[in-house]
Each structure stands twice: as structure tokens, then as C-alpha cells.
Amino acid sequence: MANNSISSVKDDVFISENDTTTYFSFDTTLQSIFTYFSSITNLPDEEWSSFLSILEYKHVDKNEHIQHEGQLLGDQFFIAKGFFLCYYENEEQHFIKDFYSELTPIFATMNPIMKLPALYNIVAIEKSEILYIPSHKSVELFCSHNCWQDISRAAAEQRFSYSEKKDLYTRTKSIEEQYSYLLEHQPDILERAKHYQIASYLGISPETFSRFRKKML
């Protein structure tokens, strides 16, 4: 991945030259994206350049949504800095489905041309910064080369597999086992999410989670 490509993205997203922390986070994010894409398919240099040329930057405030249930999908997000949760709700409560942290790609749909309605809400629970591709540009990119179809398909399959394994784990494992798994594999959730959010993610009540934590202390 050429360094001048990264520099051009920095210029395009209008980030202050004095903000070295943000620079580093974007460098790391771009390198992670490139590595991820390349692990799935052969990524021609010109396609990577096209990808960089349409990336946009957005600062996301705490409690700001980047996706609402029911809206037409299409935007593709990459988290450079911050923490998000994915949830759905009924008339009485929210249900936490997932958390997304730095270096996480959030692909709205396997095929952006389909314009499917979103099933979940995605909201920042910290001040965050993202790189993203607007829906109309993601459609153009998807149609430009087969590599983007391979990447979109693989991302959707991986996310589905992860969700299936997570749902199975919460149904078959004890609270102690689930907590130990988070502690080992996803400690950022325990460090950055509220207790009631973790409880919802584990599929238990806040009261049950509170009693469990007291036993653990």
C-alpha cells in the first residue's frame, strides 16, 4: 500500500496536521482495511486507489446514530476511533446485538445495489471518528470490479457466522463462561460499555448481571 495514498486520504478528510493521534488512527485503520481486503481476494492497485479516492471522514458525537432501523442500507463504515453498539428494540426495551470498536468494518449489506432496509440501529457510545463510503459511491465501487463483490460476500458471511456462534454461545453457556470469554477475547466491551448494556448483550437482566458481578468481586 503506497504511503502517498494514505496521505491523500488525510488531505481529503480535512484533518489537522497537528492531530497526530488521529493521523495514526487513520494510518492504522487504512492498513487494517488493506490487509483485510487482501486476505479475501486479489486487490488490484487501481481498485485500492479508487477505494481511497471515495473514502470520506466523519466525526460522530456520543449518542449519534450512523444507522437507523428501517432506513435503506448502502453506506459502508470503518471505525478509526471510538465505540459503537448495534441494537434493536420493541415498545418496552432495547436489545444489544453487538459492539463495534476500532478497526472494525461495518458493511451495511452484502450487495449495496439491493438497498435493503436496516434491521438494526447503530449508535456511538463514545465520541468517535469513522471513514465511510456513501451509498451511491459504494454502488459504483461494487459494480466496478469483481474483487468488491468477493469482499462484500466474504464480509457478510463472516458477520453471519459470528452472529450465529454468539447466539449459540449465549444460549448454551453459563454467565460465568460468557463473562470469562469476554474477559479473554473482548475486554474492551467490559471496559467501555455500561453494565446494563453488557447485561443485554449477554441476554440477562441488569439485576442478574449486578448480582453476578458482586459474586466475582
N, C-alpha and C positions, 0 to 999 in steps of 0.2 A: 504494500500500500504506500503510495507516494506521499511524502510529507507535504508537498505543495497542495495536495487535495485537502488535507486536514486544515491547512492554513486558509484555504479559500472558504471552507465552511465557517471558520471562525469569523472571517470578514463578513460573510453573507448574513450571519446571525447577529451582527452588531454587538459583540461582547467587548467590554472594556479591556484594553491591553493590560491594565493594572490588575485585573481579576485573574491571577494565576491559578487559583483554586478551581475556578470554573473552566479555565483552559485545560487544566489537567483532566478534569472530569470528562470533558468532551473528547479529548485525545483518547482516553481510556475507553469511552463509550464507542467511538468510531472503530478502534482496534478490535473491540469485542464483537461488534457487528460484522466487521470484515471476516474475522476468524469464524464466526458462526455461519455466515453465508458460505464461506469457502469449504466448510466441513460438510455441507449438503450437496453442493454442485460446483461445477467448473464455472467460475465467475470471470468473464472477460473484463479486461481493463476498462474498455469503453463503457461497459454496463455499470461498473463501480463508479466511474466518473459521472455517469448520468444520474446515478443514485445520489451522489454527493451534491450534484447541482440543484436538486429539487428539495433537499432537506431544509426545513425551517426550524426556527427556535421559538420556544415559548416559556416564559416564567409562569408557574402555576401557584397561586396562593393556597394556603391551607384552607380546606373545606371547599375548594373549587373542583367542579366536575370536568373531566375531559370526555366523558361518555355518559349519556342518559339512556335508561331503558326505553325502548321503543323508537329511538332515533335511527335513521338509516346509517348503516356501517360503511366505512370506507377509509377513514384516517388510520394511519399506521404510526405507532408511538415507540420511542426508545428513551428510556429513563436515564438521564445523565446524573441527576442528583435528586434525592427525595424518596418518598414512601407513599404508596397508594394502596387503597383497598378496593376490592371488587365485591359488590353486594347486590342482592335483590330484596324485594320487600313485599309484604302484603299489607292489609289495613292495620295490622297490630304491631308488627315489628320488622326489623331488618335482619337479614341472614347474610353473614360474611362468607363469601365463597373462596376468596383468595387474597393474597397480599403481593404487591409488586415493589421491588426495590431497585437500586442502581444496577445498570447493565441488563435490565430485563426488557426484551422486546415484547410489545403488546400488539399483535396482529389482529385487526378487527374481524377479519373474515378470511377464509382460505382463498376466496375469489372476490376481489373488490368490485368486480363488474356486477355481481349479483345484487348488491345493495340490500342486504338482509337487515331486518330490524334488530337492534341490540336487545339481548335478553337480560343484560346486567348493567348496573351503574358502576362507574369507576371514578373515585374521588381522591384527591390528595389529602393526606392527613399530616403532612408537613409541607412547608414551603419547598417547592420542587422546580426542577428545570428539565425540560424534555426537548428532544429533537423529534420532528414528526414530518410525515408526508401527507399533505391534504388529499382528500378522497379523489378529486379529479386527476391529480397527478399520479396517485397510486394506480389508477386505472390505466393511464398511459404507460406507466412503467411495466405493469403486469402484461400488457399487450406487446411490449417492445421486444421481448426475448424469452425463450423457454426457461431460462435459469430462474426467473422470478416466479414462474408457476411452480417450479420444483421447490423453491424456498417457501412459498406460501403454503403449499401442500404439506411439506415436512413440519412447518411450524404448527399448523392446525392439528396434525396427527400427534405431535409431541404434547401439545396442550391438552388434547382429549385424553391421551394416555395418562398424563399426570393427574387430571381431574378424576379419572376412574380409579386410579390407585389411591388417591387421597380419600375419596368417598368410601372405598372398601376399608381403608385403614381406620377411619373414624367409626365405622360400623362394627369392626371386629376386634379392635384393640382397647385396652383399658385406658383410663385417663392418664395413669402413670406412664404407660408405654407411649402414648401420644405426646405427652409433655417431654419425655426423655428424647423422643425423635426430634421435636422442635429444638430442644436444647443442643442437640448434636448437629443437626442439619440446617436449621433455620433460626439461629439465635436472634437474628435481627427482629423477628416477629415478637419475641418475648421482651426485647429491649425497647421497641419503638411503638408497639400497639398498646392500646388501653386494655385493661383486664376484661372488660365486658366484650370487647372486640375479639380477643383471644378465645373467650368462652364460646362466642357464637361460631367462630371458625372451627372449634373442636366439637360443636354440636351439643353443648351442655349449657345449663343456666349459669348466669353470673354468680348466683349463690353457691352452686356446686363447685365452681372454679375457685371461689373465695375460700371455701372450706378446705379444698384440696391444697391450696397454697399455704394455708395455716399449718396443715399437717407437714408440708415439705420444709417449712422454716424451722 
